[in-house]
Amino acid sequence: MNSSGRVETLDYWRGLLAISVMIYHFLGWGGVPQGSATALGKLGIYAVSMFYIISGCSMAIAYNNSKINTSWSISFALKRVLRIAPMYWIATLLMAALVLIKTSGTASIETPKIIANLGLYFGFYQPWYYIPVGGWSIGNELVFYALFPIALLAARSRAGWYLFALTSAAIYTYFAFFELERSSGLANQWRQYIHPANQWLLFVLGMSIPATVRYVNAPRKAWIILAAILALVFFSFPVAGDQIVIVQGINRISLTTVCFLLCVSIYGTATLEMKYISKVLSHLGKTSYSIYMLHGAAAFYALYFIDSFYPEHATIKTQILLFIVAPAVVILSSLTFKFIEAPIMRIGKTLITKTKASRLDSSPT
């Protein structure tokens, strides 16, 4: 953990997961879909699951000792919205503009859907109402932020936390065994799969990571070995066919457990003693949200450009996406982090600091 309270290895892992999602999508859109038997086929689903676990862990680290009151709730909401909204808005508007471009203005995304996405509230009532690629997970994340104060309060007592976690696990199990059916493909059950109730346990599991690592108190080398073993188990997990097989039934429970323990072990590792690799991974971690939000729009614009002006290159779409668009997304994400995300986060911190100072000045002495 660095001086700012961030666990460096979790940031590294978040960056690698974002890259894996981008490659997974680019291969699929380029005509090389990845099934459940492949490493990317598994990561295409469970990278987002681990995003939720990492998010829950990060929130627990940052706010575990917070006093839950109106002032805290306002500050928390402001920081989260300022962190999420700018890149989500950009991705939404890019996709909306692409629809207009592709149809020469004869068709557009319906206004209520655009408003719901710009307002960031679709996850609370229609999780499938997203516009950007991966937007469903951001809608869920905002639902989780709304539930987070309740989870924090539950964590104040052991009995309360156990009851809260077990309830979350029961809902997760219900979806795995009863809501999702292996006889039908994942695409046909996408709305059920992406529902926040089917993802919430992952955030809760993340919240438990700091306490779990403190309780185990294993040496760093042990965490590294465990992480390597768990990664091997995850990638070699024996499944094949439609991706429904990895999100339904006992496979869902097994792979979720492996992903959780993998994130625990990466948290326990804390840092990576390889200076230059650490710098690269740290940068990917910082820009991971931009990579995640922008890669879909970048790919669809590139594919539209190829199909419209260079149809003779359609056979090498995969290569164009992987070797031209992907590096461009990483570079663009670096720029958006530097000139959009980071400045807005600083503005948020300044606003919160000024608000707290104002309240202190106006309070009776």
N, C-alpha and C positions, 0 to 999 in steps of 0.2 A: 504494500500500500504506500502510495507516495504522500508528499506533504499536504496535498489537497484532499486527502481522504479517499482517493480513487484507487481501485485495485488495478494495477497496470495490465496484468495478464487477462483480465476480463475485457478490457478495452481492446487488447490485441485480438482476442477471440471474436469479439463483436465485429471487428473489421474484416477478419477472415470469413466470417459467416455472411457478411454483406456481399463480399466478392463471390462466394459460392452461390448465393441466390442469383446474382447477375449472370454468372456463367451458366447455371442451370436454365434460366429463362432464355438466354441467347442461343443455347444449343437447341432448345425446343422450338423457338421461333425460326431457327435456321433449318429446321427439318430433321434434327437429330434428337428426338425426345428421349428423356432419361426415365426408365422405369424404376420400380421399387427395388430391384435387385442391385442397382448401381449406387455408388457412393453419392453422386450428385442427386440421384432420384430420392434418396433418403434425406439429404441435406435440403433439397428443395422444399420439403415439408418441415423438417425438424430444426432447420436454421431459425425459422420464425419462432418456433417453440422455445428455443434457447434464447432468442431475443427477449422473450417475456421473462424467462428465468433470470437473465442478467438484469433486466429492468427492475424486477422485484428486489433483487439483491442490492442494487444501487440505491433504490429508495430506502431500503432498510438501513443501509450504512449512513445515508445522509440525514434521515429523520427519526431514527430509532428513539432518541431521547427528547424529541420535540414535545412541547406542551400544546396539545390540540385545543385550539380555540378559534374564534372568528378571525383574528389577525393572522394566525398561522395559516388558516385555510385560504384566505385571500392571497397571501404571499405565495403559497404553494401552487394555487391555481394559476396565478399570473406567470410564475416561472415556467410551469409546464406548457401553458399555451404559447408563450413566447418561444419556447424551445421547439414545439411541434409545428406551429402554424405556418411560418414563412415558407419552408420548403414544401410543405403539403399544398399550400396555395399555389406555388409556382408549378408543381407537378400537375395539379388539377387544371390550371389555366392552359398549360401546354397541351394537355390531352384534349381539352375542349376546343382549342384552336385547331388542332389537327383534324378533328371531325369537320370543321368548317372548310379547311383547306382541301380535304379529300373529296368533299361533296360540292365544292365551289359555292359554298354558302347556302346550298339547298336543304341542308339538314343540320341539326345541332343537338347537343345534349339538352334535355328538358331543364328549364329554369329551376324548378324545385330541387332537382338533383344537384345542380351546381350550387345552389344556396345551402343545401344540407352539407355539402362537402366543404364549402368555404366557411360555414358555421361550425364545422367539426362536431356535429351532433348526430349524424346518421347512425353511428354505432350504438346509440341508446335505443333505437327503435327499428332500424332496418340495416343490419350490419353489411348486407350485400349491396347497399346503395352507393358504393364507393366508385370513384372515377379513376384515379391513378392506379397503376399496377402496384399491388401490395397495399393499397389504401385501406383494405379491410382490417389489417393488423393495427393500423394507426387508430382507426375508429375504436377497436377493442382496447387499445392502450389508454385512450381517454376515458373509457368506461372503468378501467382498472384504477386510474388516478382518482376517479370519483369514489371508488370503493376503498381506496387506500387508507383514509383516516379511520374507517371502521375497522380495518384489519390491524392498524396500529393500536387502536384502543383494545381490541381483542387480545393483542400480544402483551398487554400489560399484566396479564395473569396467565399462569401455565394452563389452568383449566379452560379459560376463555380461548386461548390460542388453539389448544387441542380440539375443542369443539368446533371452532371456526375452520381449522384445517381439515378435519374429518368430514364436515359438511361439504366443503369444496371438493374433496376427494370423492365423495359419494356422487355428486353431480357429474364429475368427470367420468366416473365409472359407468354411470347411467348412459351417457352419450356413447362411450366406447362399446358397450354391449347391447344397447337397446335402440338408440337413436340412429346409429349408423349401421348399415347392413352390407355384409361382404358380397352379397349377390348382385349389388348394384355398384357401378363405378363411382369414384370420388367426385367426378365432374357432376354427376347426377345428384349428389348429396352435398354439394359445395356449401349451400346455405346453412345446412345443419352443422357442417364441420367448422365453419368460420364463426359461428355464434360465440359471443363472449363467454357464455356459460360453459362452453366446451374448451375454453382456453384459460379461464381464471385460475385454476389450480396451479398452472405453470408460474404465474406471478407470485402466488402464495408460497410455492416451493422456493422460489428465489429469495423471498423475504427470510426464509429459515436458514439460508446458507451461512451468514456470519456466525450465528450461534452454533451451528453444526460444526464448523471448523474449529471454533474455540473449544468446544466440548471434546473433539477428537484429539486436537493438539498433536498432530503427527509432524515429523520432520519434513522439510521441503522435498528431499529426495523421494520420500514415500509418496508424496502428492504427485510428483512428476511421473513416477512409475505407474501409479494408479491411473493417471490421465492417459498415458500411452495404452494401457490395457483396455480401458473403457473405449477409447477411440477405435481400437482394433475390433472390439465387440460390436460397436455401432456399425462400422463400415462392412463387417462381414456377417451381419445379422441375416440368417437364411430366409429370405422372402423373394417372391417373384410375382410379376403380373401388375395389375392396376394398383395404383398407390393407396387404394382403399385398404389394402391388406396391412399397411403399416400404421393406419390411424383407427383401426377397429379391433375390438376384442382384446385378447391377451397380448397381442403384438403391440398395441397402443400402450398398455401398461408397462410392458417390458422396455420398449424404446424410450418412453418417458422417464423411467427409472434410470436408464443408462445416461440419458441426456442430463438429468438432474445431477447425478453423481459425477459426470464429466465436468459440469460447471463448478461443482463443489471442489473437485481436485484442482481445477484451473485457478480458482480463488485461493486455494491453499498454497499453490505455487508462488503467488503474489507478484513475482517479478521475473524477468528473463535476463540472464547475465550475458547478453550478447549485444554490445553497444549499437552497432549499425543496424542489425536486424530489428532490435527493439525500437529504433527511431522510425523505421519504415512501418512496423506494425502499429506503433503508437499513432502515426499519422493516419493510417487506415482506420483505426478506431475512432479518431476524431471526425473523420469525414464519412463514416459508415452510414449515417442517416441520409446524407445527400446522395451517396451512391445508391442506397436502397430506393429513394424517392425518384431519382432522375433516370435510372437506367432503363425503365420501361418506356418513358417518353422518347429518350434518345434512340432506342432501338426502333420504335415505331416510325419515327421521323426518317431514320436511315432506310428502313424497309420501303417506306412510301417513295422515297427519293429513287431507290434502286428500281422499283417496279415501274415508276413513271418515266424515268429518263434513261435508265441503263438496264432494260430487261434482259439483255444478253449476259449480264452478270448475276442473274437470279440463282444460278447453280452454285455460286460461291457466297451465298448469304451468310452462312455460318462463319466462314473465314473473315468476312468483312465485319461482322458483329464482334467476333472475338479479338481480332488483331487491329481493328481501327476504332470501332465504336467503344469497346470496353476501356482501352487506354484513355480515350477522349472523355469518358464518363469520370474516370478517376481524376483527371486533370481538372475538369469542370467542377467536380465536387470539392476539390482543394480550394478553388477560387470562391465557390459559394460559401464554404465554411469560413474562409478568411474575410470575405467582404459582406456576407449576409448573416450567417449563423452566429459567429463570434461577436460581432458588434451588437446584435440584438440581445444576445445573452448578457452582455455588459450593461446594456440599457436596462434590462430587467433587474439586474442586481442593484443598479443605481436607484431605480424607482423604489424597490423594496427597502433599501437602506434609508432613503429619504422619508418614506412613509413611516418606518419604525421610529426614526428620529423625531418626526413631527408628532407622533403619538406620545413619545416620551416628554417632549416639551410641553404638550398640552395637558398632561396628566397632573392631577393635584399633588402637591408636595406636602 
